[in-house]
């Protein structure tokens, strides 16, 4: 199931996961460490980081050092097929 949340912050992700609790795992896919990846990892989700093609944009906020065992970095969206 694919769902898009209105607010991308840790508390929203936590509430969302508590409601769904499907027995699988929740995954956030995004191109911004600040608004996609870091809040998802902080909430305990798995995350996929796909760096944007706009040079330097994703470097505005670094990826975290903790939670990286739940983080996958791919070059393109199509690369997800190799992992899922």
N, C-alpha and C positions, 0 to 999 in steps of 0.2 A: 504494500500500500504506500502511496506517495501522499504526503501532506506538506503543506507550506504553512509555516507559522507567521503571524502578523508581526510579532516582535521577536527578534533574534537575540535573546539574552539567557543567561544561565537559569533564572527562575522559570521562564517560559518553557525551556527545554525540560526542566525537572517536572513541571506540572504535566506537560504533554506525555512524558514517559510513564508517569504514574497512572494516568488515565488509560493509556494504550496497553501497557504490560502484556504483550502478546506471547511471551515466552521466547521470542527471537531477540534480536538486538536492534536498537535504533541507530540510524546512521545519518549524519549530516554531510552533504556534499556542497562545497563552496569554493570561492576563489579569494576570500578575504579572511586572513587570520583574525582580524579585529572583530568582524561582525558574524562570521560563520564558524570558523574552526575553534577559536579559543573558548567562546561560550559553550559550545557543544561538548568539548573535552572537559571543561569545568563541571558540567552537569553529569558527566559519566558516560556520555555517548561515544560511539565510534565516529570518526570523521575522515572524509576524503578531501584533500586539498588539491585543487587544480589551479595552478598559477595562471593569472590572467596574461594575455598577450601584450597588455599595455606595460611597457617597460618601467620597472621600478615601483609600480603601484602596490604590489603585494608586500614589498619590503617596508611599507610604512608602519607595520606592526609585525614584529617577529613571531614565529611559531613558538609555542611553549616548549620548555624542556621537560616538563612533567606530562604524563598522559600520552607520550609518543608511542607507546605500545598499542594504542587504539587509533593511531593516525596512519593513514596511507597517503602518499603523495604520488600523483600521476601527472603526466604531461598534458594529456588530452582526455576529454570526457569519454571518448571511444575506448580508451585504455581500461576502463572499468570492466569490460568483458573478460579481460585476462584474470580478474580477481574475483568475480562474482558469477 
